[in-house]
């Protein structure tokens, strides 16, 4: 990602989704002056400060393009892993790690796999929470990338996974 963001630019912050740069501020941290991007996470209005010299280290990246949107939907259409693929604790750790990567493709895999698991059994509270997080991240980035509303992406996901779609975020 280009290390020089401007006010109004959008970027993806890992595990939180798309944010908009609303400012660039200098802060004194432990006696050192440092510049920060002020990022407003669109889904929940949370404000995040990202050091301007640490974009790559925190995983901040550009929103995917139209071609990559198609690849995300390809991931969603894949079979995915079965419930028998390890214990719930191991799967949970793997899902959390995938969400933390900031990769929309990893987020799509988590969403797809949890939807598939939910087709065969009722999801636990923890699974449902991870599904909701993955869903929110997908909706946030896909709607930004496609210049459409969150509701439109939500409807598309609901059509793909009718049995397992949680209520609107």
C-alpha positions in Angstrom: 0.0 0.0 0.0 1.2 3.5 -0.8 2.5 4.9 2.5 1.1 8.4 1.8 -2.6 8.3 2.5 -4.7 11.5 2.2 -7.7 12.7 4.0 -10.8 11.0 2.5 -8.9 7.8 1.3 -10.3 4.5 2.3 -8.2 1.6 3.6 -8.8 -1.8 5.3 -7.7 -2.2 8.9 -7.3 -5.9 9.9 -10.2 -7.4 11.9 -12.1 -4.1 11.8 -12.9 -3.5 8.1 -12.9 -0.4 5.9 -12.0 2.9 7.4 -11.7 6.4 6.0 -8.8 8.7 6.8 -10.3 11.6 8.5 -7.1 13.4 9.6 -3.4 13.3 10.1 -2.2 14.2 13.5 1.1 14.6 15.3 1.1 13.1 18.8 3.7 13.0 21.5 4.2 9.3 22.5 6.7 8.6 25.3 8.5 11.9 24.5 8.7 11.3 20.7 6.7 13.2 18.1 5.0 10.9 15.7 2.5 11.4 12.9 -0.7 9.3 12.8 -3.5 8.7 10.4 -6.8 9.1 12.1 -9.0 6.3 10.6 -12.7 6.1 11.2 -14.0 2.6 10.8 -17.1 2.9 8.7 -19.0 -0.1 10.1 -19.0 1.2 13.7 -17.6 4.7 13.7 -14.6 3.5 15.9 -11.6 5.8 15.6 -8.1 4.2 15.1 -4.7 5.9 15.1 -2.2 4.3 12.8 1.4 5.5 12.8 2.2 6.9 9.3 5.5 5.0 9.3 3.9 1.6 10.3 1.2 1.0 7.7 2.6 -2.3 6.6 3.4 -3.5 10.2 -0.3 -3.0 11.3 -1.6 -4.6 8.1 -3.4 -1.5 6.7 -4.1 -2.2 3.0 -6.1 -0.9 0.1 -9.7 -1.9 -0.5 -9.8 -4.7 -3.1 -10.7 -3.9 -6.7 -13.5 -5.2 -8.9 -11.5 -8.2 -10.2 -10.7 -9.3 -6.7 -14.4 -9.1 -5.7 -15.0 -11.9 -8.2 -12.3 -13.9 -6.6 -13.9 -13.4 -3.2 -17.1 -14.8 -4.5 -15.2 -17.7 -6.0 -13.9 -18.5 -2.5 -17.4 -18.3 -1.1 -18.6 -20.8 -3.7 -15.9 -23.3 -2.9 -16.8 -26.4 -0.8 -14.6 -25.4 2.2 -13.7 -27.6 5.1 -15.9 -30.0 6.9 -16.9 -30.1 10.5 -14.7 -33.1 11.0 -11.6 -30.9 10.4 -10.4 -30.8 14.0 -11.8 -29.8 17.3 -13.8 -26.7 17.8 -11.0 -25.1 19.9 -8.5 -25.7 17.0 -10.9 -24.4 14.4 -11.8 -21.4 16.5 -8.1 -20.4 16.9 -7.6 -20.9 13.1 -10.7 -18.7 12.4 -9.5 -15.9 14.7 -6.0 -16.0 13.1 -7.5 -15.8 9.6 -9.7 -12.8 10.6 -6.6 -11.1 12.1 -4.7 -11.4 8.8 -6.7 -8.7 7.2 -7.0 -10.7 4.0 -10.5 -10.5 2.6 -9.9 -14.0 1.1 -9.2 -15.5 4.6 -12.3 -13.7 5.9 -14.4 -15.2 3.1 -13.1 -18.7 4.0 -14.1 -18.2 7.7 -17.5 -17.0 6.6 -18.0 -19.8 4.1 -16.8 -22.6 6.5 -19.0 -21.4 9.4 -22.0 -21.1 7.1 -21.4 -24.7 5.8 -21.0 -26.0 9.4 -24.2 -24.2 10.3 -26.0 -26.1 7.6 -25.4 -29.3 9.5 -25.6 -28.2 13.1 -26.6 -25.2 15.2 -23.7 -22.9 15.6 -22.4 -22.3 19.2 -22.3 -18.8 20.6 -18.6 -18.5 19.7 -19.1 -19.7 16.2 -22.0 -17.4 15.7 -19.9 -14.4 16.9 -17.1 -15.3 14.5 -19.6 -15.7 11.7 -21.1 -12.2 12.5 -17.6 -10.7 12.5 -16.7 -12.3 9.2 -20.0 -11.2 7.7 -19.5 -7.7 8.8 -16.0 -7.5 7.4 -17.1 -8.9 4.1 -20.1 -6.6 3.8 -17.9 -3.6 4.7 -15.2 -4.2 2.1 -17.3 -5.6 -0.7 -19.8 -2.7 -0.6 -16.9 -0.3 -0.7 -15.2 -2.1 -3.5 -18.4 -2.4 -5.6 -19.7 1.1 -4.7 -23.0 -0.3 -3.6 -24.9 -0.4 -0.3 -24.2 -2.8 2.5 -27.8 -4.0 2.1 -27.1 -5.1 -1.5 -24.1 -7.2 -0.4 -26.1 -8.6 2.5 -28.8 -9.7 0.1 -26.2 -11.4 -2.2 -24.7 -13.2 0.8 -28.2 -14.2 2.0 -29.0 -15.7 -1.4 -25.7 -17.7 -1.3 -26.2 -19.0 2.2 -30.0 -18.9 2.9 -30.0 -21.4 5.8 -27.3 -19.7 7.8 -27.5 -16.0 7.4 -27.6 -14.2 10.7 -29.9 -11.2 11.1 -28.7 -7.9 9.6 -25.7 -6.4 11.2 
